[in-house]
Amino acid sequence: MITSAVRTLATELTGDDLPAYVYDLPALRAHARAVRDALPPGLELYYAAKANPAPPVLRTLAPHVTGYEVASGGEVEHVRAAVPGAPLAFGGPGKTEGELRRALTLGVERFHVESEQELRLLAGAAEDAGLDAVDVLLRVNLPLASDELGGAALAMGGRPSPFGLDPEAVQRCLPLLSGAGSRGPLRLRGIHAHLASGLDAPAQLTVAAAIADWARKLSERHGLDELTEVNVGGGMGVDYAHPDRRFDWAAYGKGMADLALRHPGRTLRIEPGRALTVYCGWYVTEVLDIKHSGGEAFAVLRGGTHHIRTPATKQHDQPFQVLPMDTTATWTRPWARPAVREEPVTLVGQLCTPKDVLARRVQVPELRAGDRVAFAMAGAYAWNISHHDFLMHPRPGFHYLERRAPPQ
């Protein structure tokens, strides 16, 4: 349900102020605190900044996360500036030599290395910078069976993939790392694996156990005493069709505590993104027109998928709430206010493409031109993945709400 602070602002904004993203930072803070409290104390929690890199969001999360996972040179620069001094882990495929060198200059603490060439580039950059030790986690693409991935919404590994190293490639990298026959600047710290997204807690725990067990066997086989970290990735499931069904952090935390007991001396780390921030954001807009075509109702909204690409990307109906607006006093046109009542309606944007659909054939009690629509679960992979400049419509506004205690 929409929070009162978001509802108030959504109805106070003028039509020219819309569309707008509205973020409830106290709600984000409370959710992040609850997630952290559900996890065992020794488990490290890194936020995947790609989900929503807005500085107010990053700063709100800071007290509740161990650090941030970044996936490009731009994210390195951005997050370092937004939350100075926070630990960073640099992941993602296709890192350029320039990005690696800049990340070293900015003091990135961990590098998730995706290939043998990337490892060599990082070694050369570290040597040129005169660094004695750079901490590395090798990203591994484990060959998990499809049932172990638990019906993942998005598989990043467990099959041929551009992400990470196959197990045999990991072994070829070991001679390039200190503690495994090399005296170079790169220091093997652990194994990283992000194999799938959209998993529930039991499936996440199955994948985490497989990653940790594989890392332990690798360490024992090669005598890698310094391999003390295992990053099992993110991808905690988010259900857009049922917003009230949230990832079971309590069950996951208990399972990860049990896993830690089976792997003493190793630091376990996770890096969720969407599951932390998705619930704090709303995309608020206005109904411009209501019309029928071929017996179906369509509501045309300000904005569209060039602002919030999530429903087009994931092929779902973005959950929404209608905020009725009484425009009787201002409706001066000589025709009736367009409306639909007690029928399904498809909500579309302003783009010249049939793919500009935010929700399809959703039953509504009433929806009228001039009403507001607040799309929920817009706090992650929304504005930041959208094709902003298509058709050159105005960009949305951004509002970061903070509730302040009343004066004493």
Residue pairs with C-beta under 8 A, 6 or more apart in sequence:
1 321
2 10
2 282
2 321
2 323
2 374
2 376
3 24
3 27
5 24
5 26
5 401
5 403
6 22
6 24
6 282
6 284
6 374
6 401
7 323
7 374
9 22
9 284
9 399
9 401
10 20
10 22
10 282
10 284
10 323
10 372
10 374
11 323
11 325
11 372
13 20
13 284
13 397
15 286
15 302
17 397
18 284
18 285
18 286
18 302
18 303
18 372
18 396
18 397
19 283
19 284
19 285
19 286
19 301
19 302
19 303
19 307
19 396
19 397
20 283
20 284
20 285
20 396
20 397
20 398
20 399
21 281
21 282
21 283
21 284
21 378
21 382
21 383
21 396
21 397
21 398
21 399
22 281
22 282
22 284
22 374
22 399
22 401
23 54
23 56
23 57
23 280
23 281
23 282
23 379
23 398
23 399
23 400
23 401
24 280
24 281
24 282
24 401
25 56
25 57
25 60
25 280
25 400
25 401
25 402
26 401
26 402
26 403
27 279
27 280
28 57
28 60
28 61
28 276
28 277
28 279
28 280
28 379
29 60
29 64
31 276
31 279
31 280
32 60
32 61
32 64
32 65
32 276
33 64
34 249
35 45
35 64
35 249
35 272
35 275
35 276
36 45
36 64
36 65
38 249
38 250
38 252
38 253
39 45
39 249
39 252
39 253
39 256
39 270
40 253
40 256
40 257
40 260
42 260
42 267
42 268
43 253
43 256
43 257
43 260
43 268
43 269
43 270
44 66
44 67
44 267
44 268
44 269
44 270
45 64
45 65
45 66
45 269
45 270
45 271
45 272
46 65
46 66
46 67
46 68
46 69
46 87
46 89
46 231
46 269
46 270
46 271
47 58
47 61
47 65
47 67
47 68
47 69
47 271
47 272
47 273
47 276
47 277
48 68
48 69
48 71
48 234
48 271
48 272
48 273
48 274
49 58
49 68
49 69
49 70
49 71
49 75
49 78
49 79
49 273
50 69
50 70
50 71
50 75
50 273
50 381
50 384
51 273
51 274
51 276
51 277
51 278
51 380
51 381
52 273
52 277
52 281
52 379
52 380
52 381
52 382
52 384
53 75
53 78
53 79
53 82
53 384
54 398
54 400
55 82
56 400
57 277
57 280
57 379
57 400
58 68
58 79
58 82
58 83
59 82
59 83
61 276
61 277
62 83
62 86
66 87
66 269
67 86
67 87
67 88
67 89
67 109
68 79
68 83
68 86
68 87
68 88
68 89
69 88
69 89
69 91
69 112
69 234
69 271
69 273
70 76
70 78
70 79
70 88
70 89
70 90
70 91
70 92
70 108
71 90
71 91
71 92
72 92
72 99
73 95
73 96
73 98
73 99
73 102
73 103
76 88
76 90
76 99
76 102
76 103
76 106
76 108
77 102
77 106
79 86
79 88
80 86
80 88
80 106
87 109
87 110
88 103
88 106
88 108
88 109
88 110
89 108
89 109
89 110
89 111
89 112
89 137
89 231
89 271
90 103
90 108
90 110
90 111
90 112
91 112
91 114
91 139
91 192
91 194
92 112
92 114
93 114
93 115
93 162
93 163
94 114
95 114
95 118
95 121
97 121
97 124
97 125
100 111
100 118
100 121
100 122
100 125
101 125
101 128
101 129
103 111
104 125
104 126
104 129
104 131
104 134
105 129
109 135
110 135
110 136
110 137
110 189
111 122
111 134
111 135
111 136
111 137
112 137
112 138
112 139
112 192
112 231
113 119
113 122
113 136
113 137
113 138
113 139
113 165
113 173
114 139
114 163
114 164
114 165
115 165
115 169
116 165
116 169
116 172
116 173
116 176
119 136
119 138
119 173
119 176
119 177
119 186
120 176
122 134
122 136
122 186
123 176
123 184
123 185
123 186
126 134
126 184
126 185
126 186
127 184
127 185
131 185
132 185
133 178
133 185
133 187
134 185
134 186
134 187
135 187
135 189
136 177
136 186
136 187
136 188
136 189
137 189
137 190
137 191
137 192
137 229
137 231
138 165
138 170
138 173
138 188
138 190
138 191
138 192
139 163
139 164
139 165
139 191
139 192
139 193
139 194
140 164
140 165
140 166
140 167
140 170
140 191
140 192
140 193
140 211
140 214
141 157
141 158
141 161
141 163
141 164
141 165
141 166
141 167
141 193
141 195
142 157
142 158
142 167
142 193
142 195
142 210
142 211
142 214
143 158
143 159
143 166
143 167
144 157
144 158
144 195
144 207
144 210
145 158
146 158
148 158
148 203
148 206
148 207
148 210
149 155
149 158
149 195
149 196
149 199
149 203
149 207
150 196
150 199
150 200
150 202
150 203
150 204
150 206
150 207
151 198
151 199
151 203
152 195
152 196
152 197
152 198
152 199
152 203
152 235
153 196
153 197
153 198
153 237
153 314
154 196
154 197
154 198
154 235
155 161
155 195
155 196
156 163
156 194
156 195
156 196
156 197
156 233
156 235
157 163
157 164
157 193
157 194
157 195
157 196
158 195
158 196
163 194
164 192
164 193
165 173
167 214
170 191
170 218
171 222
174 180
174 181
174 188
174 222
174 224
175 181
175 182
176 182
176 184
176 186
177 184
177 186
177 187
177 188
178 184
178 185
178 186
178 187
178 188
178 226
179 187
179 188
179 224
179 225
179 226
180 188
180 222
180 224
187 226
188 224
188 226
188 227
189 226
189 227
189 228
189 229
190 215
190 227
190 228
190 229
190 230
190 231
190 266
190 267
191 211
191 214
191 215
191 218
191 227
191 229
191 230
191 231
192 230
192 231
192 233
193 207
193 211
193 231
193 232
193 233
194 231
194 232
194 233
194 234
194 235
194 271
195 207
195 211
195 233
195 235
196 203
196 207
196 235
197 234
197 235
197 237
197 274
198 235
198 237
198 238
199 207
199 235
199 236
199 237
200 237
200 247
200 248
201 236
201 247
201 248
201 249
201 251
201 252
201 255
202 251
202 255
204 232
204 235
204 236
204 237
204 252
205 252
205 255
205 256
205 259
207 232
207 233
208 232
208 255
208 256
208 259
208 268
209 259
211 230
211 232
211 233
212 230
212 232
212 259
212 262
212 263
212 266
212 268
215 227
215 230
215 266
216 263
216 266
218 224
218 227
219 225
219 227
228 265
228 266
228 267
229 266
229 267
229 269
230 263
230 266
230 267
230 268
230 269
231 269
231 270
231 271
232 268
232 269
232 270
233 270
233 271
234 270
234 271
234 272
234 273
234 274
234 275
235 272
236 247
236 252
236 272
236 274
236 275
237 247
237 275
238 246
238 247
238 274
238 275
238 278
238 377
238 380
239 245
239 246
240 310
240 311
240 314
240 316
240 317
240 318
240 319
240 377
241 316
241 317
241 319
243 279
243 319
243 376
243 377
246 279
247 275
256 268
256 270
259 268
260 266
260 268
273 380
273 381
274 380
274 381
276 380
277 379
277 380
278 377
278 378
278 379
278 380
278 381
279 376
279 377
279 379
280 379
281 377
281 378
281 379
281 380
281 382
282 374
282 375
282 376
282 378
283 303
283 307
283 308
283 318
283 374
283 375
283 378
283 382
283 396
284 323
284 372
284 373
284 374
284 375
285 301
285 302
285 303
285 372
285 373
285 375
286 301
286 302
286 370
286 371
286 372
286 373
287 299
287 300
287 301
287 367
287 368
287 369
287 370
287 371
287 372
287 373
288 300
288 301
288 302
288 350
288 369
289 299
289 300
289 338
289 369
290 297
290 298
290 299
290 300
290 338
290 339
290 340
290 345
290 367
290 368
290 369
291 297
291 298
291 300
291 338
292 298
296 344
296 346
296 361
297 340
297 343
297 344
297 345
297 346
298 345
298 346
298 347
298 348
299 340
299 345
299 346
299 347
299 348
299 367
299 373
300 348
300 349
300 350
301 347
301 348
301 349
301 350
301 358
301 373
302 349
302 350
303 349
303 350
303 393
303 396
304 348
304 349
304 350
304 351
304 356
304 358
304 393
305 311
305 312
305 349
305 351
305 355
305 356
305 357
305 358
305 386
305 387
306 349
306 351
306 356
306 386
306 387
306 388
306 389
306 390
306 391
306 393
307 349
307 382
307 383
307 386
307 388
307 395
307 396
308 318
308 358
308 375
308 378
308 382
308 383
308 386
309 382
309 385
309 386
309 387
310 316
310 318
310 377
310 378
310 381
310 382
310 385
311 317
311 318
311 357
311 358
311 359
312 355
312 356
312 357
313 381
313 385
317 358
317 359
317 360
317 362
318 358
318 359
318 375
318 376
318 377
318 378
319 359
319 375
319 376
319 377
320 347
320 358
320 359
320 362
320 373
320 374
320 375
320 376
321 373
321 374
321 376
322 364
322 365
322 366
322 367
322 371
322 372
322 373
323 371
323 372
323 373
323 374
324 366
324 368
324 371
324 372
325 368
325 370
325 371
325 372
327 337
327 368
327 370
331 337
331 370
337 368
337 369
337 370
338 368
338 369
339 366
339 367
339 368
339 369
340 364
340 366
340 367
340 368
341 365
341 366
342 363
342 364
342 365
342 366
343 363
343 364
344 361
344 362
344 363
344 364
345 361
345 362
345 363
345 364
345 367
346 357
346 359
346 360
346 361
346 362
347 357
347 358
347 359
347 360
347 362
347 373
348 356
348 357
348 358
349 356
349 357
349 358
350 356
350 391
350 393
351 390
351 391
352 391
358 375
367 373
383 396
388 395
